[in-house]
């Protein structure tokens, strides 16, 4: 029989699909039992098995035993598992078309169901199971053994989030990482190559070195950060993307102030890989396991409770009273049950960590009626892509069994661009979602801007208050909330629940009790280390928090002794310093760093790592290169001028002058004590140290 790689008939492909499915379900069955299940002769089965083995779809091995009819064992390869997923779609599409034609012949009208153009269209019922990319348990155990010999890629945290939702059906109709044709369609017009709506590129970005080792058609193993094989992937496409174009089309601007654009240019690999994925096992989560549900687990839950209409509430922030009122109103408006569905994957840098947020959610969950409300956690890596993200979130919630979705004002917006303006208009996300809602098969519920009306002691939608001039309207912005938490000020009970405030104060004590990092940067010989030492002594004299100095020379000696001075090694050295500083900051200490840190991109990455846990204060020691060379206490500039030191910052290697440091200090004709005191005054003004 002809296999899919050659020209084949639908009947051939149906038979191949049934064979692969049977071997997946019953890999230890005898040939006679397998032939009987397929309804074909033993001779035809043997020919089919040989063809499948030659195509690399199955692996045949001998096994010992008295029964000669069971002397062979069969297992799907990674390629065979991927082919089974593809053939499943084709089989379902043909059967759907046959059913529609039969219905028309018998009744004179079509079935009324949507044409099976995309796999999502099969799921008109939000409670029916959706396809996953996992193989059976037995096949997974065999695939693990085979995959151990494959070339492996260690997934990044974002890629693990993407892979999990690919495998469990959260990203349906995707069957793997996007091919180049799919990627181009998604970037340009939010469409896969077959025309299906999909707004977000989902690609496996890898390094140039890794990509060079691969051949098209090769299978690779995808591992988590501990080396566990989660899936295999058949590489069908490999290309270098136009990232500037991707940024413009997907995020609206090629502006590094956007966190996803910054990630795209400064963290993502240079090469994209595309191809089908075969799931072996889910990523392991040790936190809040009872709250984590796959799309099919949620659908089964809704099915069990008889929930036909479900409205999902997307959040990456703690829930306050306004959110509760909003969700109550949304559920009532949609006549639906409520799914609180917070994101616990990667969100915007600086957001409250998901451990704190989930504790906040659980603290107020009893404020909701348990018979009509549930909560589940979504391990999604957000892109903060505004309008496109809203459509993406809608498709994901549709896959999780929801019929309605709350779309907020400036939904998934990243904040301000480099010009200080919002990346997206306040209602752009709602407009784009509304445009595609019918095709997606999920209805939008508008996010209402809820405010507290003091005289009536209740929350009301701002645009529905007719007597605005005669009542007192109160609201606390996110910025104001953070200020009150940072300064230990009162947070009124009308704004948030005491249980939520308690959890937030546990994680975010007043700034004068938080850890922080002071990061000095400047040329060699600028005075960084000297000022850093003076600052360390002054902070230790004040007491209250442990102080650690991470001087460039000290770190080079004790933490990075094997590194040279290439750009790659300099970046690695600074990232190591940043990692140590982030741990110190997280645990309430003060880290003082004093490397040269010549590259702005690396300094920004360190800032993002540290600001998850506390404040980051960049201090530019703005001593001129001429003054540093005049001082030249170590004789390094002289050696650099003579060409004896290569890649020396300021001479033969660039220095990116900080554009917006928290503080810039001049050291020429200024004593060290004064410079250190300037830093102290800055820390005091930021509330990081208590005023004397």
Secondary structure, DSSP 8 states (H G I E B T S, - for coil): ---TTS---HHHHHHHHHHHHHHHH-TT--HHHHHHHHT--HHHHHHHHHHHHHTTSEEEEE---S-GGG-EEEEE-HHHHHHHHHHHHHHHHHHHHHHHHHHHHHHSS---S--SSSGGGG--STTS-----B--HHHHHHHHHHHTTSEEEE--HHHHHHHHHHHTTTTTT--EE--HHHHHHHHHHSB-TTS-B--S---EEE-HHHHHT--TT-EEEEE-TTS-EEEEEE--EEE---HHHHHHHHHSS--TTSHHHHHHHHTS-SEEEEEEEEE-------SSGGGB--HHHHHHHHHHHT---EEEEEESS---HHHHHHHHHHHHHHT-EEEEEEB-S---TTS--HHHHHHHHHHHGGGS-TTTEEE-BB-------THHHHHHHHHHHHHTT-SEEEE-TTTT---B-TTSSBSS-TTHHHHHHHHHHHHHT-EEEE---EEEEGGGTEEEEGGG-TTGGGS-EE---HHHHHHHHHHT----TTTS-HHHHHHHHHHS--GGGS-EEEEEE--TTSSHHHHHHHHHHHHHHH-SS-EEEEEHHHHHHHT-TT--SSHHHHHHHHHHHHHHHHHHHHTT-EEEEE-----HHHHHHHHHHHTTTSEEEEEEE---HHHHHHH-TTSHHHHHHTTSSSS-BTTTB-----SS-SEEE--TT--HHHHHHHHHHHHHHTTSS---
